[in-house]
Amino acid sequence: MPSSPRETFLTLPAELRLQIYALVFHQIYPYNLSTIRSISSSEKPYNPVLSLTLVSRQIRNEVLALTLAKSRYFSSLTAFCSWVSRAPDQTALDNVRDVSISIIEGKLEGIFRRHVEVEGFGSESYRVKMYQAAKDNSAKEEEVKVEVSDEEKNTANYWLQRYISQFGNQAPLPSPKISTWSKLLSSILTITLPHATPTHPIVTTFNSFTAIRNVRRLWLHLGAFFNSMDGFSKQVADEQELILEMLSTTCPNITDFTIMSRRVRLSYLLGFPHLRSLQFDGFSKTPPEVTIKILNQLPKLEELVLYRYPHNYARELPDDEYVSITPEVLSSLQNPLKSLRIWHLASDFPAPFLTVPFIRALSTHRSTLRRLQVVSEHPLEPAVVEALLDFIVGSKVTTLEVKVKVPLLMGPMGFMGEADLKAYLPSTAAGGKTRVSCEVSAKDRRLRELVMVMECGGASLSRVSRSQELADHDLQIDWDR
């Protein structure tokens, strides 16, 4: 009687193997590499998950797909492009789903420190921007728009010409000094050694983003808090717009987009037809009436996240910048929101999104809104707090987080206690977990810290917080192993 074939791990059903891999991921998370290695260590860190990729080709492919789908962080555009270029199998990058990139310098992250000015690139099929300096050293932008086919936009050459037409070509580097001996040696040798043709950074950027065309979540920091010097900030903003427009062409499957940038137009969002969640500071070069048209062309948009970090935006708005998310925009959205999150972490000026008109406009989404998060370090006016509480009590939210500062004397009895706040919880709070308080602030005795947290039993946050996801950014693929 023939013996039964020996059962091995690879003979298990594929679904079971994937569950085992997922269990391994779960067991090491959040104990990522940063907790088990020294920052100054030059040795390659040990990673139990990536070690599975050394067992066999089949296991490597299966684990690789799961690993690439996890969130990963790159501290620069150069690091991202380098990582993509070193992938031995470019098709594996189709599994990349969640990427965070920080680009905090202009001129394609400082790859080009100097540029040669080019006046009118000469091709009418491209968008040409010309800057005519005025006597007061300001710049007036004249833009010539010519229709370009989608096929042209999907080529690296198109973006190369666009970049050169706007920012000029690379400044020629000074020729290195050649010794007399080297000249003599080169005159004797007849062998021509191959020389790699340098690739323009914009081409590398285009190819890298094209390689991760299936990415679903993208977090992009385009130097919102830097490069504010006069003149240079204008070029930085224009370059950021070019990168964003490129992204809308190369990565059309994005569903969750976080952008940290200033003074850019929002027209690039039209290239993300599957966008569900948009996170930005609510400011742009797009006026509100145009913002309405753009957002209403995103049929799947269901979440807005408006944030403002402390002290970074404490300045007057330039003449060409707008508050793009206004009460009129909020009430005119054709797609009802399911989630709204407002983070205002600046304590020295109020949030433009925490006003009575804005909260009243939010009532347009009362029947569909399921998640509401309001965090503010700047004290709210009593009228704003009352409008917010009135909205909450009549809403159907299942996940609620309110952490705001309110005046010390507020409420029917001069203060607002726990019982008063519980009366403002929505009907969906029945049977769910709740926490309310209104204690005197330890930082400012003139204020109270109002807290309302609620999560229903059947409710689950559809997305893990970004801070938790970035905890495993060290889980990078070592292509050399």
C-alpha angles and dihedrals in degrees: 000000000000115000117247115256113268112259116231136175091267091056090064116101113275091239091057092048091052090052090052091051090049089051090054090052091050094049095055095041124129090011092089129170094274090069096051104042138056117248090225093050114117094196121102108259120243114244119183092203096051089045087068088066089068095060100077141331093255094050090045092055092047095047092042092058091053094044095049090051091062121092116272132186130214120193093208143016088246092057091050095049091045092051092050094047092053094056106118091207114038091192088067088067088070085081094061107115110160125039134168120193129181116206107173100164134064130232090061090310095314095299086130112042095177132031134195112232114241119195113213106342090227102237115107092200091073135070108257124197121195125188119206112194114227125213091260089057091249121132127234115203121220114187127196113197121195123179112256125191121242088241091061092047090056092065128088090223092063092057091043091057091045091052095047092047091055104034106018131240128297114286109246112255117234113265113254118248112259119209122229090248091054091050091051092047093049091050090056098045116081097183113106110214118214115255121203112235108235115241120225111246092236089058091049090049092050093048092047095052090044089055091060094043091138094060112133104186122041128180112189127184108192099180098276093167099042140056094049095144115126113266096007093064088059092057091045092053092049091049090049090053090052092052092047092049089049090052092054088058100042100037108037094153096071112133100171119041129179118184127184105191143107137221098021131126121249096221091104089071089076087074091065104072092164095051112139103164128037121187121185140122095269094245127108145135089266115098118230095253090058092042089060091056092048097048092045089059090061100084096186100045108128106149135055122188115190116187138174121187123214121278095342096101099035095131140092118275113256118241093258097049128088142187093249099187104063130159088263091054092047094050093044097056108122093203110066114233122243095188136029123179124181119188114182107172097165112104100188100065136027127259116253088216096056100072133115094252091050093051091046089052088053088065086078087074097040095114096049104033110109102164127046125174123176121175122168133169091189114080115256124229114251091244090055092050091049092049090049093050091047090053093048096050092054097041132095098225116149097187117047133172121170120170112165140141118245134181115282094239107051134130137047093299097037092269138051117234134188093271091053092052094047088058088064096054112113123249089255088070091078108118093003133111114269137176126182133172141153107195128166110268115254090212098049120020090199091068139058126217109229115203128184118170124171136165122173120225094248095041121099128178107252092211132042113231115269092239091059094046094051089054089084097047089119089070092098124156113250100215091189095065 
